Amino acid sequence: MSKYLGIDFGLKRIGLSITDKEKIFAFPLTTIEFDNAFNFFKDLFFKEEVSKVVIGYPKRLSGVDSDIESSIKIFITKFKKQFPEIEIERFDERFTSKLASKAIVSSGLGKKKRSDKSLIDKVSAAIILQDYLTYNKSNL
């Protein structure tokens, strides 16, 4: 069975999460540098059977696209060219960074680890992916 990959996109770092094979749970995977993303994906897809990538869709509270959306669209175009066999879906990512920060604080980690932006990125990616899984299970 294949897995899904979650992406919290950033111009410097990209937070990643992955599901279990049953696609019930999403887990933080890692945070990668933007410049190394496609090399990382190539290696990951060789090791893991990934059938779908869920990329956060950043919108403002008003529903208008965030400024980074144009960069995400360029990223998606390049991704589709390099990995045409992998389906891409978008999912609303409003509030995920705040939720990730709260989850990290409540986990009891020390202040130094809590301020690690790469931790926030991969936890945000897990929240995006888990929300996607939950939404799609409830709308079957």
N, C-alpha and C positions, 0 to 999 in steps of 0.2 A: 504494500500500500504506500502511496505517496504522501508527502507532507506539504504543508503550506509554509511560505516564508513571509514574515511581516517586515515592513520597512518604514522606519521613521526617518524621512529624508532630511538631510542638511547639506549645505554647501561645503562644510569642513568635515563633518562626521555623519555617518549613516548608522542608525541603530537598527539592529536585526533581532528578530525573534523567529522561532520555529515551532510548529505543532508536533504533537505525537502522531503516530501513524493513523490513529483512529480519528484524528482531527477534532479532538474534544478539548484539549488544553494547549495553550500557547505559553512558551517559555522564553525568557530573554536568552539570546544566543551570544552576541558580541556587538561591539561597536567598531566600525572600520573607518579608515580615512577615505574620503570621497575619491581621491585620486587613485586609490587602489581597488575600488569597488568591483570593476569588471574582472580583474584577475582573481579576486576573492570569490566572486560568484562562479567563475569557471571551475575553481577547485571544489567549492561547496557542492555544485551540481554533479560533479564527478563522484563525490562521496555519498551524497544524500539524494534520494529520489524526490525531487520537488516538482509538483505539477502546477502550482499556482503561487503567485506573488501578490500580496495585498499591500498596497502603498497608501500611506496616509494621505488624506485629502484635506489640506489646511484651508479652512475658511474662517473669515472673521465672524463675529457674532451676528452681523447683519446678513450673513449668507454669501457675501462677496468673497471671491478668491483672494487668498493671501498673496503677498508680493512674490513669494518663492514658487508659486504655481507654474510660472513660465519655465523655470529651471527644471521642475519636476517633469514637465511635458517633454523637454529635450532629453532628459534622462530616460524616460519611458520609450521614446523613439529609438534611442541607441540600444536600450535593453532588448526591444522587440527584434531588432536586426541581429543581435548577437545570440539571442535565445528564443527563436520563434516558436519553439514547442511549448514554452511555458506561458500559461494564461496570466494576464494581469488584471487585477481588480483594484478599485479605489474604495476607500472607506473614510468617513468623516473622522478627523483626528482632533477636533476641538476639545480642549481641556486635558488632553492626554499628558502633557508635560506637568501640569499641576497635579494630576492624579498620581503620576509616577513619583513626583517629589514627596507627596503625602505618604504614599506606600513605602517609600524608602525611609522616611522619618519614622513611621510607625514600626518598621522592621527592627529598630533598635541599633542600627549601624552607628558608628562613631561619626562625629561631625566632619572629619576629613574625608571619609568614604562617601558620606552623604552629598558632599559638594562636588564629587567626581561627575562631570558632565557626561562622560561616556556611559556611566551607570544609568543616568536619567534617560539617555537616548535608547538604550536597549530595553529598559523597562517600559518606556513609551511605546516602543515597537511591539512589545508583548501585549500591552493594553489595546492597541489598535487591532492586533490580530485576534485577541480573545473577544473583543467586542464584535468583530466581524463574524467569528464563529457563533457566538451567542445569538446575534441578530439573524443569521441564516438558519439556525436550528429552530428559532421561534417563528420563522416565516415560511416553513415548509408546507 
